[in-house]
Amino acid sequence: MKEIISGISLLFLIQGVGGLINHLTNGGKSWFLVNYIDMFQGWEIAIDILLIVIGGAIGLFSMKKSSSSRNGK
């Protein structure tokens, strides 16, 4: 289960960081999900930052969960 959560965290981080770099450098359409959702148009940079925060939070939760399971809690 930890591997799945870590994978989801990595996915959010890649989408956020890559999308942020893409949008700050005025990159064209790419494989970043934010580019293809009409509702996010005009909010791309904010959504990219939100994806980074969500990915980081999921990653921290995953690390905290695994360390508490090692301690037998």
Kinemage of the C-alpha trace (Angstrom):
@kinemage 1
@onewidth
@group {chain A} dominant
@subgroup {mainchain}
@vectorlist {calphas} color= white
{ca met a 1} P 0.000 0.000 0.000
{ca lys a 2} L 2.866 2.357 0.805
{ca glu a 3} L 4.222 1.924 -2.723
{ca ile a 4} L 0.891 2.933 -4.259
{ca ile a 5} L 0.645 6.040 -2.085
{ca ser a 6} L 4.251 6.951 -2.884
{ca gly a 7} L 3.518 6.507 -6.585
{ca ile a 8} L 0.490 8.777 -6.379
{ca ser a 9} L 2.590 11.346 -4.535
{ca leu a 10} L 5.253 11.181 -7.224
{ca leu a 11} L 2.620 11.555 -9.946
{ca phe a 12} L 1.236 14.722 -8.346
{ca leu a 13} L 4.744 16.120 -7.848
{ca ile a 14} L 5.776 15.451 -11.449
{ca gln a 15} L 2.576 16.982 -12.809
{ca gly a 16} L 2.962 20.015 -10.543
{ca val a 17} L 6.680 20.709 -10.967
{ca gly a 18} L 6.749 19.892 -14.669
{ca gly a 19} L 3.624 21.894 -15.338
{ca leu a 20} L 4.962 24.839 -13.356
{ca ile a 21} L 8.211 24.846 -15.336
{ca asn a 22} L 6.227 24.495 -18.555
{ca his a 23} L 3.962 27.417 -17.736
{ca leu a 24} L 6.709 29.699 -16.412
{ca thr a 25} L 8.782 29.180 -19.563
{ca asn a 26} L 5.750 29.643 -21.832
{ca gly a 27} L 6.036 26.079 -23.063
{ca gly a 28} L 3.455 24.780 -25.452
{ca lys a 29} L 0.899 22.094 -24.865
{ca ser a 30} L 2.554 19.039 -23.427
{ca trp a 31} L 1.584 15.960 -21.486
{ca phe a 32} L 0.860 17.969 -18.308
{ca leu a 33} L -2.742 17.388 -17.307
{ca val a 34} L -3.503 21.016 -16.405
{ca asn a 35} L -3.130 21.999 -20.063
{ca tyr a 36} L -6.053 19.822 -21.102
{ca ile a 37} L -8.686 20.679 -18.496
{ca asp a 38} L -10.703 23.700 -19.638
{ca met a 39} L -11.789 24.579 -16.108
{ca phe a 40} L -8.140 25.258 -15.141
{ca gln a 41} L -7.382 27.665 -18.005
{ca gly a 42} L -6.181 30.955 -16.570
{ca trp a 43} L -5.260 29.270 -13.284
{ca glu a 44} L -2.485 27.003 -14.553
{ca ile a 45} L 0.311 28.231 -12.259
{ca ala a 46} L -1.905 28.179 -9.157
{ca ile a 47} L -3.089 24.652 -9.979
{ca asp a 48} L 0.517 23.529 -10.556
{ca ile a 49} L 1.491 24.845 -7.123
{ca leu a 50} L -1.552 23.133 -5.618
{ca leu a 51} L -0.505 19.824 -7.223
{ca ile a 52} L 2.990 20.221 -5.723
{ca val a 53} L 1.514 20.859 -2.269
{ca ile a 54} L -0.871 17.892 -2.559
{ca gly a 55} L 1.934 15.605 -3.752
{ca gly a 56} L 4.182 16.726 -0.900
{ca ala a 57} L 1.417 16.231 1.664
{ca ile a 58} L 0.647 12.735 0.372
{ca gly a 59} L 4.375 11.908 0.444
{ca leu a 60} L 4.750 13.136 4.027
{ca phe a 61} L 1.642 11.212 5.054
{ca ser a 62} L 3.083 8.095 3.433
{ca met a 63} L 6.402 8.474 5.263
{ca lys a 64} L 4.651 9.157 8.582
{ca lys a 65} L 2.376 6.149 8.093
{ca ser a 66} L 5.294 3.833 7.328
{ca ser a 67} L 7.359 5.028 10.288
{ca ser a 68} L 4.454 4.561 12.685
{ca ser a 69} L 3.845 1.046 11.377
{ca arg a 70} L 7.500 0.168 12.054
{ca asn a 71} L 7.115 1.301 15.645
{ca gly a 72} L 4.180 -1.043 16.114
{ca lys a 73} L 1.525 1.621 16.584
